Amino acid sequence: MEVITQTKDVPVVAEYDVVVCGGGPAGFIAATAAARGGARTALIERYGFLGGMATAGLVAPISVFNYNGRRVIDGLPWEFIERMTEVGGAREEKPLGNVTFSPEKYKLIAQRMVLEAGVSLYFHSYLTGCKKDGDKITHVIIENKNKTEAIAGKIFIDCTGDADLSSLAEVPMQPVEKTLQPASLIFMMGGVNTDILPKIRHSEQGVNYHDLDMREILVEVAKTRELPIFGGPWYCGTLAKGVVLINMTRAQADMANNREATNAECMLREHVHLFSDILVEHVPAFRDAYLLNTATQTGVRETRRIKGIYTLTGEEYINAANFRDAISRGCHPVDIHASATTKQRIEFLKNAGFIPYRCLISPDFPNLLVAGRSFSADGVASASVRVQASVMGLGQAAGVAAALCVKSNVNVSDVDITELRHILIEYGANFEP
């Protein structure tokens, strides 16, 4: 392979206490928590809006906040839901606490929360590198319309989902699964008769909300014509009359690999048009429906995960093993989608699981925290915690921890766990078995 060597001066445009990379559900909560904790905070986001998988990927609903009759994930994540609800942008589906939302109101309230906290936003900025001094990250390198820029920081939080900053810093990763969970391009349809559409609400515990009737229709259609692999289907509303988000496409691809991701995006877009036509032709609720748009980016379930000081196992998580340094929880079922078939493994929890702080940090990286689905877990535990409410809880913990590290001038591994948990409990975190 031919190699080009490029050398250039990169201006350091700003310096912060905490720099958060990625403005998805984990990232905007992490940035808000760090700033409210007194840290001068920056948030870097590749799109011109916040929300990540929720808004760019149209992944809905926001799940799951409640379990066994109790609020499991609280604090800033739930404040966000309440603020969306106040402007008509969210509806809690009790008792489970799944949340149907307006993607546009999500963008608005997330933006308000970070700006009100005093966070400096860097939109339309793509993370391309980092600079280290020994084992510490000192700067991140971004590309935007201002060309190449560097931002200095004391503590960095990787909320990119794909562990992009961690990869650039050469953090060790978990072994790659032979077959990653599939990517799905979610699409939005209008003109849907939501009064007769089954499974559009998500309010019962222990239920998989896929539409079995539609699944049977697809099986029948596949007897006379070739169909792509599909999942579900799952539906969710957007709070707009007649508008539905549909999750059913599947692509076997490593979405952290540019070539594979590009091919998957092109293929899935073809599949969306095929499936939307089938819905209109065969499903009464979609008889007058039409395709409104596809998500800005394909939804990603699984790519890189760091090898942390501790790796949470599926057995520990499913059995709700508690930890002295537990800093968040999760209650979504273990949800593993097959890439090459229409199958799905779904395992409902008896009790909400616990995530220890040690899973957010990696040995030999003293000023890096990792929140979101790339935290240190095996494939089973990650298959539950990867959803929005759970990663918001991880973001909250990472942001609070980062602010404490700055305040006490300590490395991320030396944070006072008792104080960290105390602040999280004050926010509303629930660590009771």
LOMIZA-884012 format. One record per residue (C-alpha): residue number from 1; residue in three letters; x, y, z. Coordinates in nm, 3 decimals. Layout:
<rs>
[r NUM; 'ala'; [X; Y; Z]]
...
</rs>
This chain:
<rs>
[r 1; 'met'; [0.000; 0.000; 0.000]]
[r 2; 'glu'; [0.129; 0.344; -0.092]]
[r 3; 'val'; [0.172; 0.575; 0.206]]
[r 4; 'ile'; [0.167; 0.955; 0.209]]
[r 5; 'thr'; [0.334; 1.137; 0.498]]
[r 6; 'gln'; [0.168; 1.466; 0.589]]
[r 7; 'thr'; [0.305; 1.715; 0.840]]
[r 8; 'lys'; [0.119; 2.030; 0.941]]
[r 9; 'asp'; [0.079; 2.271; 1.228]]
[r 10; 'val'; [-0.252; 2.236; 1.410]]
[r 11; 'pro'; [-0.375; 2.532; 1.615]]
[r 12; 'val'; [-0.492; 2.462; 1.970]]
[r 13; 'val'; [-0.816; 2.658; 1.965]]
[r 14; 'ala'; [-0.934; 2.600; 2.324]]
[r 15; 'glu'; [-0.860; 2.426; 2.652]]
[r 16; 'tyr'; [-1.113; 2.267; 2.888]]
[r 17; 'asp'; [-1.131; 2.067; 3.206]]
[r 18; 'val'; [-1.346; 1.798; 3.040]]
[r 19; 'val'; [-1.379; 1.717; 2.671]]
[r 20; 'val'; [-1.664; 1.487; 2.568]]
[r 21; 'cys'; [-1.648; 1.323; 2.226]]
[r 22; 'gly'; [-1.989; 1.228; 2.086]]
[r 23; 'gly'; [-2.321; 1.400; 2.151]]
[r 24; 'gly'; [-2.552; 1.099; 2.159]]
[r 25; 'pro'; [-2.761; 0.989; 2.459]]
[r 26; 'ala'; [-2.453; 0.917; 2.670]]
[r 27; 'gly'; [-2.253; 1.216; 2.548]]
[r 28; 'phe'; [-2.492; 1.505; 2.599]]
[r 29; 'ile'; [-2.581; 1.375; 2.945]]
[r 30; 'ala'; [-2.210; 1.333; 3.031]]
[r 31; 'ala'; [-2.132; 1.688; 2.918]]
[r 32; 'thr'; [-2.425; 1.830; 3.114]]
[r 33; 'ala'; [-2.323; 1.640; 3.429]]
[r 34; 'ala'; [-1.960; 1.749; 3.402]]
[r 35; 'ala'; [-2.053; 2.115; 3.351]]
[r 36; 'arg'; [-2.303; 2.113; 3.636]]
[r 37; 'gly'; [-2.025; 1.967; 3.848]]
[r 38; 'gly'; [-1.820; 2.282; 3.790]]
[r 39; 'ala'; [-1.594; 2.164; 3.509]]
[r 40; 'arg'; [-1.530; 2.376; 3.200]]
[r 41; 'thr'; [-1.666; 2.135; 2.942]]
[r 42; 'ala'; [-1.663; 2.094; 2.564]]
[r 43; 'leu'; [-1.880; 1.859; 2.359]]
[r 44; 'ile'; [-1.769; 1.752; 2.011]]
[r 45; 'glu'; [-2.034; 1.619; 1.773]]
[r 46; 'arg'; [-2.004; 1.522; 1.405]]
[r 47; 'tyr'; [-2.362; 1.624; 1.318]]
[r 48; 'gly'; [-2.529; 1.963; 1.358]]
[r 49; 'phe'; [-2.752; 1.835; 1.637]]
[r 50; 'leu'; [-2.743; 1.615; 1.945]]
[r 51; 'gly'; [-2.906; 1.279; 2.011]]
[r 52; 'gly'; [-2.699; 1.030; 1.814]]
[r 53; 'met'; [-2.888; 0.706; 1.766]]
[r 54; 'ala'; [-3.213; 0.870; 1.883]]
[r 55; 'thr'; [-3.213; 1.155; 1.632]]
[r 56; 'ala'; [-2.964; 1.061; 1.361]]
[r 57; 'gly'; [-3.057; 0.693; 1.381]]
[r 58; 'leu'; [-3.430; 0.738; 1.467]]
[r 59; 'val'; [-3.403; 0.460; 1.726]]
[r 60; 'ala'; [-3.720; 0.455; 1.936]]
[r 61; 'pro'; [-3.856; 0.427; 2.197]]
[r 62; 'ile'; [-3.614; 0.547; 2.466]]
[r 63; 'ser'; [-3.598; 0.234; 2.678]]
[r 64; 'val'; [-3.612; 0.133; 2.966]]
[r 65; 'phe'; [-3.639; 0.356; 3.278]]
[r 66; 'asn'; [-3.862; 0.152; 3.513]]
[r 67; 'tyr'; [-3.855; -0.209; 3.628]]
[r 68; 'asn'; [-4.054; -0.410; 3.882]]
[r 69; 'gly'; [-4.255; -0.101; 3.968]]
[r 70; 'arg'; [-3.952; 0.121; 4.045]]
[r 71; 'arg'; [-3.762; 0.393; 3.863]]
[r 72; 'val'; [-3.424; 0.238; 3.787]]
[r 73; 'ile'; [-3.255; 0.513; 3.585]]
[r 74; 'asp'; [-3.308; 0.864; 3.717]]
[r 75; 'gly'; [-3.138; 1.199; 3.759]]
[r 76; 'leu'; [-3.038; 1.394; 3.448]]
[r 77; 'pro'; [-3.175; 1.129; 3.210]]
[r 78; 'trp'; [-3.520; 1.156; 3.362]]
[r 79; 'glu'; [-3.497; 1.536; 3.387]]
[r 80; 'phe'; [-3.443; 1.528; 3.011]]
[r 81; 'ile'; [-3.760; 1.320; 2.965]]
[r 82; 'glu'; [-3.961; 1.554; 3.187]]
[r 83; 'arg'; [-3.842; 1.857; 2.995]]
[r 84; 'met'; [-3.932; 1.696; 2.663]]
[r 85; 'thr'; [-4.274; 1.609; 2.804]]
[r 86; 'glu'; [-4.330; 1.973; 2.908]]
[r 87; 'val'; [-4.295; 2.087; 2.545]]
[r 88; 'gly'; [-4.507; 1.805; 2.406]]
[r 89; 'gly'; [-4.207; 1.606; 2.288]]
[r 90; 'ala'; [-4.230; 1.287; 2.494]]
[r 91; 'arg'; [-4.483; 1.042; 2.637]]
[r 92; 'glu'; [-4.397; 0.794; 2.909]]
[r 93; 'glu'; [-4.559; 0.456; 2.862]]
[r 94; 'lys'; [-4.625; 0.335; 3.215]]
[r 95; 'pro'; [-4.544; 0.123; 3.403]]
[r 96; 'leu'; [-4.232; 0.018; 3.212]]
[r 97; 'gly'; [-4.108; 0.368; 3.140]]
[r 98; 'asn'; [-4.040; 0.335; 2.771]]
[r 99; 'val'; [-4.065; 0.681; 2.616]]
[r 100; 'thr'; [-4.212; 0.769; 2.278]]
[r 101; 'phe'; [-4.061; 1.096; 2.159]]
[r 102; 'ser'; [-4.041; 1.356; 1.887]]
[r 103; 'pro'; [-3.692; 1.345; 1.731]]
[r 104; 'glu'; [-3.702; 1.723; 1.674]]
[r 105; 'lys'; [-3.800; 1.798; 2.035]]
[r 106; 'tyr'; [-3.525; 1.559; 2.146]]
[r 107; 'lys'; [-3.267; 1.768; 1.955]]
[r 108; 'leu'; [-3.405; 2.090; 2.103]]
[r 109; 'ile'; [-3.414; 1.987; 2.471]]
[r 110; 'ala'; [-3.075; 1.813; 2.459]]
[r 111; 'gln'; [-2.927; 2.129; 2.310]]
[r 112; 'arg'; [-3.092; 2.346; 2.575]]
[r 113; 'met'; [-2.964; 2.130; 2.859]]
[r 114; 'val'; [-2.599; 2.139; 2.751]]
[r 115; 'leu'; [-2.599; 2.509; 2.667]]
[r 116; 'glu'; [-2.773; 2.605; 2.992]]
[r 117; 'ala'; [-2.506; 2.409; 3.178]]
[r 118; 'gly'; [-2.238; 2.618; 3.008]]
[r 119; 'val'; [-2.102; 2.352; 2.773]]
[r 120; 'ser'; [-1.911; 2.469; 2.464]]
[r 121; 'leu'; [-2.048; 2.291; 2.157]]
[r 122; 'tyr'; [-1.844; 2.195; 1.852]]
[r 123; 'phe'; [-2.094; 2.080; 1.590]]
[r 124; 'his'; [-2.001; 1.949; 1.244]]
[r 125; 'ser'; [-1.666; 1.838; 1.386]]
[r 126; 'tyr'; [-1.520; 1.497; 1.311]]
[r 127; 'leu'; [-1.274; 1.339; 1.552]]
[r 128; 'thr'; [-0.960; 1.243; 1.357]]
[r 129; 'gly'; [-0.682; 1.204; 1.611]]
[r 130; 'cys'; [-0.541; 1.269; 1.955]]
[r 131; 'lys'; [-0.212; 1.373; 2.110]]
[r 132; 'lys'; [-0.064; 1.202; 2.414]]
[r 133; 'asp'; [0.202; 1.290; 2.665]]
[r 134; 'gly'; [0.319; 0.958; 2.800]]
[r 135; 'asp'; [0.004; 0.770; 2.893]]
[r 136; 'lys'; [-0.220; 1.077; 2.915]]
[r 137; 'ile'; [-0.430; 1.221; 2.634]]
[r 138; 'thr'; [-0.358; 1.593; 2.611]]
[r 139; 'his'; [-0.550; 1.698; 2.298]]
[r 140; 'val'; [-0.808; 1.572; 2.054]]
[r 141; 'ile'; [-0.780; 1.662; 1.686]]
[r 142; 'ile'; [-1.095; 1.755; 1.495]]
[r 143; 'glu'; [-1.178; 1.848; 1.136]]
[r 144; 'asn'; [-1.446; 2.099; 1.042]]
[r 145; 'lys'; [-1.499; 2.401; 0.815]]
[r 146; 'asn'; [-1.221; 2.576; 1.009]]
[r 147; 'lys'; [-0.986; 2.302; 0.884]]
[r 148; 'thr'; [-0.784; 2.103; 1.140]]
[r 149; 'glu'; [-0.808; 2.209; 1.505]]
[r 150; 'ala'; [-0.686; 2.078; 1.840]]
[r 151; 'ile'; [-0.868; 2.101; 2.173]]
[r 152; 'ala'; [-0.680; 2.049; 2.498]]
[r 153; 'gly'; [-0.831; 1.889; 2.805]]
[r 154; 'lys'; [-0.761; 1.741; 3.145]]
[r 155; 'ile'; [-1.018; 1.460; 3.135]]
[r 156; 'phe'; [-1.163; 1.307; 2.818]]
[r 157; 'ile'; [-1.488; 1.112; 2.788]]
[r 158; 'asp'; [-1.539; 0.884; 2.489]]
[r 159; 'cys'; [-1.910; 0.871; 2.407]]
[r 160; 'thr'; [-1.869; 0.801; 2.037]]
[r 161; 'gly'; [-2.043; 0.462; 2.056]]
[r 162; 'asp'; [-1.773; 0.304; 1.841]]
[r 163; 'ala'; [-1.492; 0.385; 2.089]]
[r 164; 'asp'; [-1.337; 0.615; 1.829]]
[r 165; 'leu'; [-1.129; 0.821; 2.071]]
[r 166; 'ser'; [-1.021; 0.508; 2.256]]
[r 167; 'ser'; [-0.917; 0.347; 1.929]]
[r 168; 'leu'; [-0.716; 0.652; 1.827]]
[r 169; 'ala'; [-0.547; 0.647; 2.169]]
[r 170; 'glu'; [-0.470; 0.275; 2.124]]
[r 171; 'val'; [-0.679; 0.154; 2.415]]
[r 172; 'pro'; [-0.695; -0.230; 2.415]]
[r 173; 'met'; [-1.029; -0.363; 2.293]]
[r 174; 'gln'; [-1.240; -0.667; 2.374]]
[r 175; 'pro'; [-1.191; -0.958; 2.133]]
[r 176; 'val'; [-1.402; -0.907; 1.822]]
[r 177; 'glu'; [-1.704; -1.133; 1.798]]
[r 178; 'lys'; [-1.703; -1.363; 1.496]]
[r 179; 'thr'; [-2.030; -1.209; 1.383]]
[r 180; 'leu'; [-2.138; -0.870; 1.512]]
[r 181; 'gln'; [-2.502; -0.788; 1.570]]
[r 182; 'pro'; [-2.656; -0.648; 1.252]]
[r 183; 'ala'; [-2.701; -0.283; 1.164]]
[r 184; 'ser'; [-3.053; -0.156; 1.087]]
[r 185; 'leu'; [-3.166; 0.145; 0.886]]
[r 186; 'ile'; [-3.484; 0.274; 1.049]]
[r 187; 'phe'; [-3.737; 0.449; 0.830]]
[r 188; 'met'; [-4.033; 0.679; 0.888]]
[r 189; 'met'; [-4.370; 0.643; 0.718]]
[r 190; 'gly'; [-4.663; 0.884; 0.713]]
[r 191; 'gly'; [-5.031; 0.827; 0.644]]
[r 192; 'val'; [-5.039; 0.524; 0.874]]
[r 193; 'asn'; [-5.363; 0.428; 1.049]]
[r 194; 'thr'; [-5.214; 0.407; 1.396]]
[r 195; 'asp'; [-5.553; 0.326; 1.550]]
[r 196; 'ile'; [-5.534; -0.027; 1.410]]
[r 197; 'leu'; [-5.157; -0.076; 1.413]]
[r 198; 'pro'; [-5.058; -0.338; 1.672]]
[r 199; 'lys'; [-4.761; -0.304; 1.907]]
[r 200; 'ile'; [-4.715; 0.071; 1.860]]
[r 201; 'arg'; [-4.724; 0.120; 2.237]]
[r 202; 'his'; [-4.461; -0.033; 2.466]]
[r 203; 'ser'; [-4.604; -0.045; 2.815]]
[r 204; 'glu'; [-4.578; -0.404; 2.938]]
[r 205; 'gln'; [-4.283; -0.565; 3.113]]
[r 206; 'gly'; [-4.156; -0.894; 2.972]]
[r 207; 'val'; [-4.300; -0.844; 2.622]]
[r 208; 'asn'; [-4.121; -0.836; 2.287]]
[r 209; 'tyr'; [-4.310; -0.578; 2.085]]
[r 210; 'his'; [-4.255; -0.717; 1.739]]
[r 211; 'asp'; [-4.558; -0.752; 1.511]]
[r 212; 'leu'; [-4.609; -1.126; 1.467]]
[r 213; 'asp'; [-4.890; -1.077; 1.213]]
[r 214; 'met'; [-4.666; -0.871; 0.988]]
[r 215; 'arg'; [-4.389; -1.124; 1.037]]
[r 216; 'glu'; [-4.619; -1.399; 0.906]]
[r 217; 'ile'; [-4.707; -1.183; 0.608]]
[r 218; 'leu'; [-4.338; -1.142; 0.527]]
[r 219; 'val'; [-4.285; -1.517; 0.555]]
[r 220; 'glu'; [-4.569; -1.573; 0.306]]
[r 221; 'val'; [-4.439; -1.307; 0.067]]
[r 222; 'ala'; [-4.096; -1.471; 0.080]]
[r 223; 'lys'; [-4.246; -1.789; -0.065]]
[r 224; 'thr'; [-4.310; -1.615; -0.396]]
[r 225; 'arg'; [-4.030; -1.357; -0.413]]
[r 226; 'glu'; [-3.685; -1.313; -0.269]]
[r 227; 'leu'; [-3.676; -1.094; 0.041]]
[r 228; 'pro'; [-3.378; -0.960; 0.236]]
[r 229; 'ile'; [-3.316; -1.075; 0.592]]
[r 230; 'phe'; [-3.542; -0.885; 0.831]]
[r 231; 'gly'; [-3.604; -0.850; 1.202]]
[r 232; 'gly'; [-3.917; -0.776; 1.404]]
[r 233; 'pro'; [-4.083; -0.574; 1.265]]
[r 234; 'trp'; [-4.097; -0.322; 1.548]]
[r 235; 'tyr'; [-4.294; 0.003; 1.531]]
[r 236; 'cys'; [-4.287; 0.321; 1.734]]
[r 237; 'gly'; [-4.480; 0.645; 1.713]]
[r 238; 'thr'; [-4.331; 0.994; 1.696]]
[r 239; 'leu'; [-4.624; 1.173; 1.870]]
[r 240; 'ala'; [-4.732; 1.300; 1.525]]
[r 241; 'lys'; [-5.061; 1.162; 1.394]]
[r 242; 'gly'; [-5.014; 0.890; 1.135]]
[r 243; 'val'; [-4.633; 0.891; 1.153]]
[r 244; 'val'; [-4.450; 0.571; 1.249]]
[r 245; 'leu'; [-4.087; 0.464; 1.282]]
[r 246; 'ile'; [-4.016; 0.112; 1.156]]
[r 247; 'asn'; [-3.725; -0.110; 1.259]]
[r 248; 'met'; [-3.696; -0.423; 1.043]]
[r 249; 'thr'; [-3.395; -0.404; 0.809]]
[r 250; 'arg'; [-3.075; -0.597; 0.884]]
[r 251; 'ala'; [-2.722; -0.591; 0.745]]
[r 252; 'gln'; [-2.425; -0.801; 0.849]]
[r 253; 'ala'; [-2.142; -0.547; 0.865]]
[r 254; 'asp'; [-1.872; -0.403; 1.086]]
[r 255; 'met'; [-2.000; -0.046; 1.107]]
[r 256; 'ala'; [-1.662; 0.070; 1.243]]
[r 257; 'asn'; [-1.515; -0.022; 0.903]]
[r 258; 'asn'; [-1.576; 0.252; 0.646]]
[r 259; 'arg'; [-1.604; 0.024; 0.344]]
[r 260; 'glu'; [-1.840; -0.220; 0.512]]
[r 261; 'ala'; [-2.049; 0.064; 0.653]]
[r 262; 'thr'; [-2.078; 0.229; 0.311]]
[r 263; 'asn'; [-2.190; -0.095; 0.146]]
[r 264; 'ala'; [-2.438; -0.162; 0.426]]
[r 265; 'glu'; [-2.592; 0.186; 0.399]]
[r 266; 'cys'; [-2.645; 0.147; 0.023]]
[r 267; 'met'; [-2.794; -0.200; 0.055]]
[r 268; 'leu'; [-3.024; -0.108; 0.343]]
[r 269; 'arg'; [-3.160; 0.194; 0.159]]
[r 270; 'glu'; [-3.269; -0.040; -0.120]]
[r 271; 'his'; [-3.428; -0.267; 0.139]]
[r 272; 'val'; [-3.621; 0.020; 0.298]]
[r 273; 'his'; [-3.797; 0.099; -0.029]]
[r 274; 'leu'; [-3.874; -0.267; -0.086]]
[r 275; 'phe'; [-4.015; -0.319; 0.264]]
[r 276; 'ser'; [-4.216; 0.005; 0.263]]
[r 277; 'asp'; [-4.384; -0.107; -0.060]]
[r 278; 'ile'; [-4.466; -0.444; 0.096]]
[r 279; 'leu'; [-4.618; -0.275; 0.401]]
[r 280; 'val'; [-4.843; -0.062; 0.180]]
[r 281; 'glu'; [-4.945; -0.362; -0.028]]
[r 282; 'his'; [-5.009; -0.617; 0.246]]
[r 283; 'val'; [-5.081; -0.447; 0.582]]
[r 284; 'pro'; [-5.418; -0.269; 0.631]]
[r 285; 'ala'; [-5.276; -0.004; 0.863]]
[r 286; 'phe'; [-5.033; 0.100; 0.587]]
[r 287; 'arg'; [-5.279; 0.098; 0.296]]
[r 288; 'asp'; [-5.254; 0.479; 0.250]]
[r 289; 'ala'; [-4.902; 0.516; 0.389]]
[r 290; 'tyr'; [-4.594; 0.657; 0.221]]
[r 291; 'leu'; [-4.222; 0.671; 0.294]]
[r 292; 'leu'; [-4.125; 1.000; 0.460]]
[r 293; 'asn'; [-3.753; 0.952; 0.518]]
[r 294; 'thr'; [-3.478; 0.720; 0.629]]
[r 295; 'ala'; [-3.254; 0.782; 0.928]]
[r 296; 'thr'; [-2.951; 1.006; 0.874]]
[r 297; 'gln'; [-2.733; 0.712; 0.971]]
[r 298; 'thr'; [-2.782; 0.341; 1.004]]
[r 299; 'gly'; [-2.846; 0.222; 1.358]]
[r 300; 'val'; [-2.555; 0.034; 1.511]]
[r 301; 'arg'; [-2.592; -0.230; 1.782]]
[r 302; 'glu'; [-2.235; -0.345; 1.824]]
[r 303; 'thr'; [-1.881; -0.253; 1.720]]
[r 304; 'arg'; [-1.580; -0.191; 1.947]]
[r 305; 'arg'; [-1.580; -0.229; 2.326]]
[r 306; 'ile'; [-1.284; -0.135; 2.542]]
[r 307; 'lys'; [-1.100; -0.380; 2.765]]
[r 308; 'gly'; [-1.147; -0.206; 3.096]]
[r 309; 'ile'; [-1.008; -0.256; 3.443]]
[r 310; 'tyr'; [-1.314; -0.477; 3.484]]
[r 311; 'thr'; [-1.529; -0.645; 3.221]]
[r 312; 'leu'; [-1.895; -0.694; 3.310]]
[r 313; 'thr'; [-2.016; -1.042; 3.217]]
[r 314; 'gly'; [-2.360; -1.142; 3.104]]
[r 315; 'glu'; [-2.394; -1.383; 3.396]]
[r 316; 'glu'; [-2.321; -1.107; 3.648]]
[r 317; 'tyr'; [-2.554; -0.866; 3.477]]
[r 318; 'ile'; [-2.846; -1.105; 3.431]]
[r 319; 'asn'; [-2.819; -1.215; 3.796]]
[r 320; 'ala'; [-2.809; -0.850; 3.911]]
[r 321; 'ala'; [-2.473; -0.894; 4.086]]
[r 322; 'asn'; [-2.410; -0.580; 4.288]]
[r 323; 'phe'; [-2.074; -0.401; 4.308]]
[r 324; 'arg'; [-1.929; -0.164; 4.564]]
[r 325; 'asp'; [-1.852; 0.075; 4.277]]
[r 326; 'ala'; [-2.184; 0.037; 4.093]]
[r 327; 'ile'; [-2.261; 0.371; 3.927]]
[r 328; 'ser'; [-2.555; 0.290; 3.701]]
[r 329; 'arg'; [-2.804; 0.022; 3.609]]
[r 330; 'gly'; [-2.987; -0.130; 3.317]]
[r 331; 'cys'; [-3.318; -0.311; 3.277]]
[r 332; 'his'; [-3.362; -0.367; 2.905]]
[r 333; 'pro'; [-3.371; -0.735; 2.813]]
[r 334; 'val'; [-3.061; -0.899; 2.674]]
[r 335; 'asp'; [-3.136; -0.844; 2.306]]
[r 336; 'ile'; [-2.913; -1.019; 2.053]]
[r 337; 'his'; [-3.011; -1.004; 1.686]]
[r 338; 'ala'; [-2.881; -1.256; 1.436]]
[r 339; 'ser'; [-2.706; -1.107; 1.133]]
[r 340; 'ala'; [-2.762; -1.389; 0.887]]
[r 341; 'thr'; [-3.116; -1.496; 0.981]]
[r 342; 'thr'; [-3.441; -1.342; 1.109]]
[r 343; 'lys'; [-3.380; -1.485; 1.458]]
[r 344; 'gln'; [-3.340; -1.293; 1.783]]
[r 345; 'arg'; [-3.230; -1.397; 2.132]]
[r 346; 'ile'; [-3.422; -1.204; 2.394]]
[r 347; 'glu'; [-3.384; -1.270; 2.767]]
[r 348; 'phe'; [-3.584; -1.067; 3.017]]
[r 349; 'leu'; [-3.425; -0.976; 3.348]]
[r 350; 'lys'; [-3.568; -1.068; 3.688]]
[r 351; 'asn'; [-3.409; -0.757; 3.837]]
[r 352; 'ala'; [-3.227; -0.455; 3.697]]
[r 353; 'gly'; [-2.856; -0.515; 3.648]]
[r 354; 'phe'; [-2.567; -0.310; 3.789]]
[r 355; 'ile'; [-2.270; -0.155; 3.605]]
[r 356; 'pro'; [-1.946; -0.092; 3.800]]
[r 357; 'tyr'; [-1.737; 0.220; 3.754]]
[r 358; 'arg'; [-1.433; 0.006; 3.669]]
[r 359; 'cys'; [-1.600; -0.078; 3.336]]
[r 360; 'leu'; [-1.567; 0.286; 3.226]]
[r 361; 'ile'; [-1.188; 0.303; 3.261]]
[r 362; 'ser'; [-0.899; 0.116; 3.106]]
[r 363; 'pro'; [-0.560; 0.039; 3.264]]
[r 364; 'asp'; [-0.280; 0.279; 3.169]]
[r 365; 'phe'; [-0.517; 0.553; 3.049]]
[r 366; 'pro'; [-0.538; 0.780; 3.354]]
[r 367; 'asn'; [-0.755; 1.060; 3.211]]
[r 368; 'leu'; [-0.997; 0.871; 2.986]]
[r 369; 'leu'; [-1.352; 0.761; 3.069]]
[r 370; 'val'; [-1.567; 0.559; 2.828]]
[r 371; 'ala'; [-1.947; 0.577; 2.843]]
[r 372; 'gly'; [-2.210; 0.441; 2.608]]
[r 373; 'arg'; [-2.218; 0.101; 2.441]]
[r 374; 'ser'; [-1.839; 0.081; 2.406]]
[r 375; 'phe'; [-1.787; 0.039; 2.782]]
[r 376; 'ser'; [-1.611; -0.274; 2.906]]
[r 377; 'ala'; [-1.858; -0.564; 2.889]]
[r 378; 'asp'; [-1.898; -0.895; 2.715]]
[r 379; 'gly'; [-2.141; -0.937; 2.428]]
[r 380; 'val'; [-2.428; -1.051; 2.650]]
[r 381; 'ala'; [-2.416; -0.768; 2.906]]
[r 382; 'ser'; [-2.361; -0.515; 2.628]]
[r 383; 'ala'; [-2.668; -0.646; 2.445]]
[r 384; 'ser'; [-2.882; -0.502; 2.725]]
[r 385; 'val'; [-2.691; -0.193; 2.836]]
[r 386; 'arg'; [-2.645; -0.058; 2.482]]
[r 387; 'val'; [-2.993; 0.104; 2.478]]
[r 388; 'gln'; [-3.062; 0.473; 2.538]]
[r 389; 'ala'; [-3.177; 0.495; 2.899]]
[r 390; 'ser'; [-2.891; 0.272; 3.016]]
[r 391; 'val'; [-2.620; 0.465; 2.833]]
[r 392; 'met'; [-2.764; 0.791; 2.961]]
[r 393; 'gly'; [-2.701; 0.653; 3.309]]
[r 394; 'leu'; [-2.343; 0.571; 3.214]]
[r 395; 'gly'; [-2.299; 0.921; 3.071]]
[r 396; 'gln'; [-2.428; 1.076; 3.392]]
[r 397; 'ala'; [-2.180; 0.874; 3.598]]
[r 398; 'ala'; [-1.888; 0.956; 3.365]]
[r 399; 'gly'; [-1.967; 1.328; 3.368]]
[r 400; 'val'; [-1.992; 1.344; 3.747]]
[r 401; 'ala'; [-1.670; 1.140; 3.782]]
[r 402; 'ala'; [-1.485; 1.366; 3.538]]
[r 403; 'ala'; [-1.582; 1.678; 3.731]]
[r 404; 'leu'; [-1.469; 1.515; 4.056]]
[r 405; 'cys'; [-1.133; 1.422; 3.902]]
[r 406; 'val'; [-1.076; 1.783; 3.796]]
[r 407; 'lys'; [-1.184; 1.917; 4.133]]
[r 408; 'ser'; [-0.956; 1.678; 4.325]]
[r 409; 'asn'; [-0.678; 1.672; 4.064]]
[r 410; 'val'; [-0.675; 1.292; 4.051]]
[r 411; 'asn'; [-0.671; 1.029; 3.778]]
[r 412; 'val'; [-0.993; 0.858; 3.678]]
[r 413; 'ser'; [-0.894; 0.539; 3.864]]
[r 414; 'asp'; [-0.846; 0.736; 4.187]]
[r 415; 'val'; [-1.184; 0.908; 4.203]]
[r 416; 'asp'; [-1.357; 0.887; 4.541]]
[r 417; 'ile'; [-1.620; 0.619; 4.470]]
[r 418; 'thr'; [-1.814; 0.700; 4.788]]
[r 419; 'glu'; [-1.843; 1.065; 4.688]]
[r 420; 'leu'; [-1.925; 0.972; 4.329]]
[r 421; 'arg'; [-2.206; 0.742; 4.435]]
[r 422; 'his'; [-2.330; 1.000; 4.686]]
[r 423; 'ile'; [-2.364; 1.264; 4.414]]
[r 424; 'leu'; [-2.534; 1.017; 4.179]]
[r 425; 'ile'; [-2.780; 0.920; 4.452]]
[r 426; 'glu'; [-2.852; 1.290; 4.509]]
[r 427; 'tyr'; [-2.929; 1.314; 4.138]]
[r 428; 'gly'; [-3.172; 1.024; 4.181]]
[r 429; 'ala'; [-2.970; 0.716; 4.087]]
[r 430; 'asn'; [-3.108; 0.394; 4.236]]
[r 431; 'phe'; [-2.852; 0.146; 4.369]]
[r 432; 'glu'; [-3.088; -0.047; 4.596]]
[r 433; 'pro'; [-3.116; -0.421; 4.514]]
</rs>
